[in-house]
Amino acid sequence: MTDDGDEWTEGGGLAHAIRARSGVILGVVGLAAWIALVWFMFGDVL
């Protein structure tokens, strides 16, 4: 069974990998930004 509605789910290359893992990439970037924010705000007491 295939879903023909998502044209970007098939294929290869860098663009396909980024689209397929966009949630993971966004989560990792957000987590890194949050850790950096906490580090810069409270780095002197940590």
N, C-alpha and C positions, 0 to 999 in steps of 0.2 A: 504494500500500500504506500503510495507516494502522495504527498501534498503538493499539488501544482500551483498553489497560491503563493508560495514563498520562492521567488525566483533566485534569491541570493543564497539559499541553503545548499545549492549544488555548485560544484566547481572548486577550484583551488586557488592558491596564491595568497598573498599577504592581505589583500582586501577581504577575502572570504574569512581568513583566520581572525581578523580584527572584528568583523561583524559577528562571527560566531561566539567570540569570547568578550563581547563588549561589556557585558555585565560584570564579568570577573575583572576586566581591566579597570572599569570605573570604580569598582569596590576597592581594589588595591591602591589606586591613586587617591581615593577619598580617605582611606585608612592612613596612608602615608602623610597626607596633608593634615589630618587630625592629630597624628602623633607629633608632627613638626610643630603644630600650633601649641599643643600641651607642653612640648619641650621648651619652646621659646618663652612661654608664659611662666612656667614653673621650674625652669632648669636650675635656678639658683637654690631651690629648696629640695630638689630631688637628689 
